[in-house]
Amino acid sequence: LGGVWPQDKERYDERAPVNAVEQLDCPILLLQGDEDKVVPPNQSEQFYLAAKAKGIPTCLKMYKGEQHGFRKAENIEDSLNSELYFFG
């Protein structure tokens, strides 16, 4: 998001995806590793809940043991199949 936390909190708030949910109206698929240190899982969970509260069709899939890039073959395959189903 750019900047140093907490000194640049305003920039973080301004750029945080969860604060832009009101601008969205399309279905959303979130694929998240439960050990992600770049985008902590709670951020995806907050985004998911905010989108659901707005009535946006939303799916959150949490991948156990994965980080910010999926490494396990079964999770890569599942995430790709999820994308195919989502866009299909």
Sequence and secondary structure as in RCSB ss.txt:
>XXXX:A:sequence
LGGVWPQDKERYDERAPVNAVEQLDCPILLLQGDEDKVVPPNQSEQFYLAAKAKGIPTCLKMYKGEQHGFRKAEN
IEDSLNSELYFFG
>XXXX:A:secstr
  S TTTTHHHHHHH GGGGGGG  S EEEEEETT SSS HHHHHHHHHHHHHTT  EEEEEETT  SS  SHHH
HHHHHHHHHHHH 
